[in-house]
Amino acid sequence: MRVMKWSMIALAVAAGTSQFAMASSQDESKGFIDDSSLKLKTRFEYMNRDFKNGARNNADSGYRQDSGLSQLLTYESGFTQGTVGFGLDAMAMGSVKLDGGSGRRGNGLFANDSDNNPEKSQGKVGGAVKLRLSDTVLKYGQQFVASPVFATDDSRLLPEVATGTLLTSNEIKGLELSAGRFTSLSKQTGMARDSIGGISETGGSEKGLTNINIFGASYAFTDNFTGALAASDADDYFKKYYVNLNYTLPINDEQSLNFDFNGYKTKGEDRGDLYDALGDGNTGVDNNLWSLAAAYSLGAHKFTVAYQRSSGDNMYYYGVDGGSAIFVSNSIQISDFVGREEKSWQARYDLNMATYGVPGLSFMTRYVMGDNIKTEGLGEGKENEWNLESKYVVQEGPAKDLSFRVRFANYRANGAYQAYANDNYDTRVIIEYPLSIL
């Protein structure tokens, strides 16, 4: 093992030496203005959730329906020329409520005002400074993050925004290294920088967090085989480790096989009810979560099967590290299938209509079934979910990239698991129009 480790280091040094001989991204900089971009994304979202047996959270209605319109304006400057480049990024975003009163709130599209009614409008702004040396970028300020152990969520009208420092290095071809420290996370309905808190959408403590440190590395071993490692340390919560291996086996021009493995290990101290998100008295946090998916592509068709396993003292916790920090196969529209000791299976089918003369149109359906969930004296928990989705993206003309997306989910849990999750029909309509101004 030691010989192999030093061999890998030698290869990395050799690769890095050859890489430095080539022009870096900073060497090719055209300047602060010439490399800048300004983009505007407009999003309409309608969301309807019908909890057939009533919502578990009595503060919200068992029937929730609302819709809104949002705009996200992002500016990214280029870097000044020279050995070290300087740049600025900025964002401004806002949303307005089109439909949805206090009696139907709870879908997470809008925050509540002082009278506990959904806000009619909301917005926030932010910015970041950045430095680039060769192919390494240091960025501080408000930003979107997509690490497996710290990922901002963009599933509603406005995205989460993290505040902190992120260092990203691509000095060696195929290898990306990253490290960051973040001190606040603005929720999707938040209009200010909030201290990082909360555990997951299931509830739990809103205790603030001093900071979260993250590290990551990804490497393309070949054009068809990639791997990634990541780790995080969230103060007062847990430490988390992540691994990914992804391999594609080309068969011919029309066929291929893909294998995708994702795994998490979460470790933390038992801190009373801080981790008792489900209110069942179980306050452990150690968890192992992994999934393995295999996908067969045949022309316009793709068939996927996946298996996922959660084990340990409790369910898999996330949320304090961003609403999207769950890179596993069976994390789908409603459920993540990460219950205590849960086993789950997925079957999925995708269809790309470009092959049939309708480019931009696609369909997807999937079914996930989970069982073996450990509950507190209620027996074996079971859950299942069926998703159906269709999306169309305009391919050309003045409305190029305008997209229409419809999502439907039917979620069910057995009697033993009803105390943890609600039967649910979930319907969403999302229309997006991204516009490049500069």
HUGI-V683210 format. One record per helix or strand. SS is the DSSP state (helix for helix, strand for strand). FROM is the first residue (numbers start at 1). TO is the last residue. If there is no record, write none. Layout:
ss;from;to
SS;FROM;TO
SS;FROM;TO
This chain:
ss;from;to
helix;2;20
strand;37;50
strand;63;76
strand;84;99
helix;102;104
strand;112;112
strand;118;118
strand;121;133
strand;136;143
strand;146;147
strand;150;151
strand;161;169
strand;175;186
strand;195;196
strand;200;200
strand;203;203
strand;209;209
strand;212;220
strand;225;234
strand;238;252
strand;255;267
helix;272;275
strand;287;298
strand;301;312
strand;319;319
strand;322;322
strand;343;352
helix;353;356
strand;361;373
strand;381;393
strand;403;413
helix;415;417
strand;424;436
